[in-house]
Amino acid sequence: MSSVELKSERARQGDGSDVPRRVVGGPDNVKSRIRVVPILITLGTVAVAAFLAWATWQTYMSAPWTRDGTVRTYVVTMAPEVAGRIVKLSVADNQFVHKGDDLFEIDPADYRIALEQAQAQAQRDAAALDYARENENRKASLAKQGWTSTDIYQQTTSTLHQSEGVVALDKAAIAKAQLDLRRTVIRSPVNGYVTNLLAQLGDYATVGQKETSLGRIHDSDPATVKLMGYSQLVRGHVGGVARGINIPNAQPDQAGLASVNPIFTWVRLAQRVPVRIHIDQVPDGVRLVAGMTATVQIDLLPAIAASDISATSGMQPEHDRGDSGSGVSISIK
């Protein structure tokens, strides 16, 4: 080996270029980073938990809420003020009506005759009053001249006053007969929906006798009815959906205050809203009896045109919960 090569070898050994150098950022730095990660995760979890706790506090304390809310409507119960046979029914169940619209009409014949009788009675009593007034004038003149006794004159005056009272009664009777005649036509006092229509054409009206898929149900949707005890299917269509149901949890107490019964049930049962089904076709051998149990299915098909529907009968099953319309409901019984 030459001297030049020996010097180069010594220079390399003296320089130490072949000795491995310590890498910056080695295993110690990696271990320190690994220790920081759990701390960051813990801090993040605590922050998320604190935020959720704050949001829960705001939800329950700053913004109170309840699952016991119910929808209520103003219900105007319409009952006939006069008795008689219903000869005209101008509305259908769940129909919207305006204030002053005719709802139904009771046979006015009897009340028209009663008005004519009251008018005839008033005419007869008016003639009797004219005679009593003229007779009282004659008796008064004779009494002044001494041709009649005071007792006879007082009887004549009493007869006059009685006739005046009878005529006043006749006027009241005429007014009552006219009022009853006007009451044979029942009109809507408010704008709202007709609900729970129990009256039918030809009924005798007595005085003062008072689904979770519901949003997909529309008027005139075809319906299939399976009556218990029959294998045949009854075809019909949706005639309307009720606009209100009873709320037993909002009845007033003796002081007139609302009585709210606390409910702690975990499972909320679906409310049931009546859906009126009009029967289009009844198979041979099927007898419709009031109170029979039926399974009703609403077919999600295009609505049938109203002109093509011929309703021959009706039944009113209940369907599952849905949103009822707001406004005023008119219950006709």
C-alpha positions as CSV (number, residue, x, y, z in Angstrom):
1,M,0.0,0.0,0.0
2,S,1.5,3.4,-0.9
3,S,2.0,6.2,1.4
4,V,-0.8,8.2,-0.2
5,E,-3.4,5.5,0.4
6,L,-2.3,5.1,4.1
7,K,-2.8,8.9,4.7
8,S,-6.2,8.7,3.2
9,E,-7.2,5.8,5.4
10,R,-6.0,7.6,8.5
11,A,-7.7,10.7,7.5
12,R,-11.0,8.9,7.2
13,Q,-10.5,7.1,10.6
14,G,-9.5,10.3,12.3
15,D,-12.5,12.2,10.8
16,G,-14.9,9.5,12.1
17,S,-17.1,9.7,9.0
18,D,-17.8,6.0,9.2
19,V,-19.2,6.2,12.8
20,P,-23.0,6.2,12.8
21,R,-24.4,9.6,13.9
22,R,-27.4,9.9,16.4
23,V,-30.5,10.7,14.5
24,V,-32.4,13.8,15.7
25,G,-36.0,13.0,16.8
26,G,-35.4,9.3,17.6
27,P,-37.4,6.8,19.8
28,D,-37.6,9.2,22.8
29,N,-39.5,11.8,20.8
30,V,-41.9,9.2,19.5
31,K,-42.6,7.9,23.0
32,S,-43.4,11.5,24.2
33,R,-45.9,11.9,21.4
34,I,-47.6,8.6,22.2
35,R,-48.1,9.8,25.8
36,V,-49.8,13.0,24.6
37,V,-52.4,11.3,22.5
38,P,-54.4,9.8,25.4
39,I,-54.4,13.1,27.1
40,L,-55.8,14.8,24.1
41,I,-58.5,12.1,23.7
42,T,-59.4,12.5,27.3
43,L,-59.7,16.2,27.1
44,G,-61.8,15.9,23.9
45,T,-64.1,13.4,25.5
46,V,-64.6,15.7,28.6
47,A,-65.3,18.6,26.3
48,V,-67.9,16.7,24.3
49,A,-69.5,15.4,27.6
50,A,-69.6,18.9,29.0
51,F,-71.2,20.2,25.8
52,L,-73.8,17.5,25.8
53,A,-74.6,18.1,29.5
54,W,-75.0,21.8,28.8
55,A,-77.3,21.1,25.9
56,T,-79.3,18.7,27.9
57,W,-79.7,21.2,30.7
58,Q,-80.8,23.9,28.2
59,T,-83.3,21.5,26.7
60,Y,-84.9,20.5,30.0
61,M,-84.6,23.7,32.0
62,S,-84.4,26.6,29.6
63,A,-86.8,25.2,27.0
64,P,-89.5,23.0,28.9
65,W,-91.3,20.4,26.7
66,T,-93.8,17.6,27.1
67,R,-95.1,14.6,25.2
68,D,-98.6,15.1,26.5
69,G,-99.6,18.0,24.2
70,T,-102.9,17.6,22.4
71,V,-104.7,19.4,19.6
72,R,-107.9,21.1,20.5
73,T,-110.6,22.8,18.4
74,Y,-113.6,24.9,19.1
75,V,-116.6,22.6,18.8
76,V,-120.1,24.1,18.2
77,T,-122.7,21.4,18.9
78,M,-125.7,21.9,16.6
79,A,-129.0,20.3,17.8
80,P,-132.5,21.1,16.5
81,E,-134.6,23.4,18.5
82,V,-137.8,22.1,17.0
83,A,-138.9,18.5,16.4
84,G,-139.8,16.9,13.1
85,R,-138.7,14.8,10.1
86,I,-135.5,15.8,8.4
87,V,-136.5,16.5,4.7
88,K,-133.3,18.1,3.5
89,L,-129.7,17.4,4.4
90,S,-127.4,20.0,2.8
91,V,-124.0,18.9,4.2
92,A,-121.9,15.7,4.4
93,D,-119.7,14.6,7.2
94,N,-116.3,16.3,7.4
95,Q,-117.4,19.0,4.9
96,F,-116.3,22.6,5.3
97,V,-119.1,25.1,5.7
98,H,-119.3,28.9,6.0
99,K,-121.2,30.9,8.6
100,G,-124.9,31.0,7.6
101,D,-124.8,27.9,5.3
102,D,-127.8,25.6,5.6
103,L,-127.0,22.4,7.4
104,F,-130.4,20.6,7.3
105,E,-134.1,21.3,7.2
106,I,-136.9,19.9,9.3
107,D,-140.4,19.5,7.7
108,P,-141.9,22.9,8.1
109,A,-145.5,21.9,7.4
110,D,-146.6,21.5,11.0
111,Y,-145.0,24.8,12.0
112,R,-146.5,26.7,9.0
113,I,-149.9,25.4,10.1
114,A,-149.3,26.5,13.7
115,L,-148.4,30.0,12.4
116,E,-151.6,30.2,10.4
117,Q,-153.6,29.0,13.4
118,A,-152.0,31.7,15.6
119,Q,-152.7,34.3,13.1
120,A,-156.4,33.2,12.8
121,Q,-156.7,33.2,16.6
122,A,-155.3,36.7,16.7
123,Q,-157.7,37.9,14.1
124,R,-160.7,36.5,16.0
125,D,-159.5,38.0,19.3
126,A,-158.8,41.4,17.7
127,A,-162.5,41.5,16.6
128,A,-163.6,40.6,20.1
129,L,-161.3,43.4,21.4
130,D,-163.0,45.9,19.1
131,Y,-166.4,44.9,20.4
132,A,-165.3,45.1,24.0
133,R,-163.8,48.5,23.4
134,E,-167.0,49.9,21.8
135,N,-169.1,48.3,24.5
136,E,-167.0,49.8,27.2
137,N,-167.5,53.3,25.6
138,R,-171.3,52.8,25.6
139,K,-171.4,51.6,29.2
140,A,-169.2,54.5,30.2
141,S,-171.6,57.0,28.6
142,L,-174.6,55.4,30.2
143,A,-172.9,55.3,33.5
144,K,-172.3,59.0,33.4
145,Q,-176.0,59.6,32.6
146,G,-177.1,57.2,35.4
147,W,-178.7,54.7,33.1
148,T,-176.5,51.8,34.1
149,S,-175.0,50.6,37.4
150,T,-171.4,50.8,38.4
151,D,-171.2,47.0,38.7
152,I,-172.2,46.5,35.1
153,Y,-169.7,49.2,34.0
154,Q,-166.9,47.6,35.9
155,Q,-167.7,44.2,34.3
156,T,-167.5,45.8,30.9
157,T,-164.2,47.4,31.7
158,S,-162.8,44.1,33.0
159,T,-163.9,42.4,29.8
160,L,-162.1,45.0,27.7
161,H,-158.9,44.5,29.7
162,Q,-159.1,40.7,29.3
163,S,-159.6,41.1,25.6
164,E,-156.5,43.3,25.4
165,G,-154.5,40.7,27.3
166,V,-155.7,38.0,24.9
167,V,-154.6,40.0,21.9
168,A,-151.2,40.5,23.5
169,L,-150.9,36.7,24.0
170,D,-151.9,36.2,20.4
171,K,-149.0,38.5,19.3
172,A,-146.6,36.4,21.4
173,A,-148.0,33.2,19.9
174,I,-147.5,34.5,16.4
175,A,-143.9,35.5,17.2
176,K,-143.3,32.0,18.7
177,A,-144.8,30.3,15.6
178,Q,-142.7,32.4,13.3
179,L,-139.6,31.6,15.3
180,D,-140.3,27.9,15.2
181,L,-140.9,28.1,11.5
182,R,-137.5,29.8,11.0
183,R,-135.8,27.2,13.2
184,T,-136.8,24.4,10.9
185,V,-133.8,25.4,8.8
186,I,-130.6,24.9,10.8
187,R,-127.7,27.0,9.7
188,S,-124.0,27.0,10.6
189,P,-123.2,29.7,13.2
190,V,-119.4,29.7,12.4
191,N,-116.9,28.7,9.7
192,G,-115.7,25.2,10.3
193,Y,-115.9,21.5,9.4
194,V,-118.9,19.3,10.0
195,T,-117.9,16.4,12.1
196,N,-119.7,13.4,13.8
197,L,-122.7,13.9,11.5
198,L,-125.3,11.5,13.0
199,A,-128.4,12.9,11.3
200,Q,-129.7,11.2,8.1
201,L,-132.3,12.2,5.6
202,G,-135.7,11.0,6.9
203,D,-134.6,10.8,10.6
204,Y,-136.9,12.3,13.2
205,A,-135.1,15.1,14.9
206,T,-135.8,15.5,18.7
207,V,-135.6,18.9,20.4
208,G,-132.3,19.5,22.2
209,Q,-131.0,15.9,21.8
210,K,-127.8,16.7,21.5
211,E,-103.2,5.9,11.8
212,T,-100.0,6.4,11.5
213,S,-100.8,6.5,7.8
214,L,-103.6,8.9,8.2
215,G,-101.7,11.6,6.3
216,R,-101.7,9.4,3.2
217,I,-105.5,9.0,3.3
218,H,-107.4,11.3,1.0
219,D,-111.1,11.7,0.2
220,S,-112.4,9.3,-2.4
221,D,-109.5,6.8,-2.0
222,P,-110.7,3.3,-2.7
223,A,-111.2,1.1,0.3
224,T,-111.6,-2.6,0.9
225,V,-113.7,-3.8,3.8
226,K,-113.5,-7.4,5.2
227,L,-116.4,-8.1,7.5
228,M,-115.8,-10.6,10.3
229,G,-117.8,-13.7,9.4
230,Y,-117.8,-13.2,5.7
231,S,-115.2,-14.2,3.1
232,Q,-116.5,-11.7,0.5
233,L,-114.9,-8.3,0.2
234,V,-117.0,-5.1,0.4
235,R,-115.8,-2.3,-1.9
236,G,-116.1,1.4,-0.9
237,H,-114.2,4.6,-0.8
238,V,-113.2,7.2,1.8
239,G,-116.0,9.6,2.4
240,G,-114.0,11.8,4.8
241,V,-111.7,12.0,7.8
242,A,-113.0,13.4,11.2
243,R,-111.7,16.8,12.2
244,G,-111.8,16.2,16.0
245,I,-111.9,13.6,18.7
246,N,-112.7,13.7,22.4
247,I,-109.9,14.7,24.8
248,P,-110.6,13.1,28.1
249,N,-107.5,14.6,29.7
250,A,-108.7,18.2,29.3
251,Q,-112.0,18.2,31.1
252,P,-112.7,21.1,33.5
253,D,-113.2,20.5,37.2
254,Q,-115.9,22.0,39.5
255,A,-114.1,25.3,39.5
256,G,-113.9,25.4,35.7
257,L,-110.2,24.8,35.6
258,A,-108.6,22.2,33.2
259,S,-107.8,18.9,34.9
260,V,-104.5,17.5,33.5
261,N,-103.8,14.0,34.5
262,P,-100.1,13.3,34.5
263,I,-99.0,10.5,32.2
264,F,-95.9,8.5,32.9
265,T,-96.2,5.8,30.3
266,W,-93.0,5.0,28.3
267,V,-94.9,3.6,25.3
268,R,-97.2,6.2,23.5
269,L,-100.1,4.4,21.9
270,A,-101.3,5.7,18.6
271,Q,-104.4,7.8,18.7
272,R,-107.4,6.8,16.6
273,V,-109.3,9.2,14.4
274,P,-112.6,8.1,12.7
275,V,-112.5,7.7,8.9
276,R,-115.9,7.5,7.2
277,I,-116.1,4.8,4.5
278,H,-119.0,4.9,2.0
279,I,-120.0,1.5,0.6
280,D,-120.1,1.3,-3.2
281,Q,-120.8,-2.4,-3.7
282,V,-122.1,-5.1,-1.3
283,P,-121.7,-8.7,-2.5
284,D,-124.7,-11.0,-2.6
285,G,-125.2,-12.8,0.6
286,V,-123.5,-10.1,2.8
287,R,-125.8,-8.5,5.3
288,L,-124.6,-5.2,6.8
289,V,-125.5,-5.1,10.5
290,A,-124.7,-2.0,12.7
291,G,-121.9,-2.8,15.1
292,M,-120.2,-5.5,13.1
293,T,-116.4,-5.6,13.2
294,A,-114.5,-5.1,10.0
295,T,-111.0,-4.8,8.7
296,V,-110.6,-1.8,6.5
297,Q,-107.7,-1.3,4.0
298,I,-107.2,1.9,2.1
299,D,-105.7,1.3,-1.3
300,L,-103.0,3.8,-2.2
301,L,-104.3,4.4,-5.7
302,P,-105.3,7.5,-7.6
303,A,-108.5,9.0,-6.2
304,I,-111.7,8.0,-7.8
305,A,-113.6,10.9,-9.5
306,A,-116.5,12.0,-7.3
307,S,-119.0,11.8,-10.2
308,D,-118.2,8.1,-10.6
309,I,-119.0,7.2,-7.0
310,S,-122.4,6.0,-6.1
311,A,-122.6,5.7,-2.3
312,T,-125.4,3.3,-1.3
313,S,-124.6,2.9,2.4
314,G,-122.1,4.0,5.0
315,M,-120.0,2.8,7.9
316,Q,-117.6,4.6,10.1
317,P,-114.6,2.5,11.3
318,E,-111.7,4.0,13.3
319,H,-108.3,4.4,11.9
320,D,-104.9,5.1,13.5
321,R,-103.6,8.5,14.6
322,G,-103.1,11.5,12.4
323,D,-103.1,15.3,12.5
324,S,-106.5,16.8,12.8
325,G,-107.3,20.0,11.0
326,S,-107.4,23.2,13.0
327,G,-110.3,25.6,13.2
328,V,-113.9,25.0,14.3
329,S,-115.8,21.7,14.2
330,I,-119.5,21.6,14.0
331,S,-121.0,18.5,15.6
332,I,-124.5,17.7,14.4
333,K,-126.6,15.3,16.4
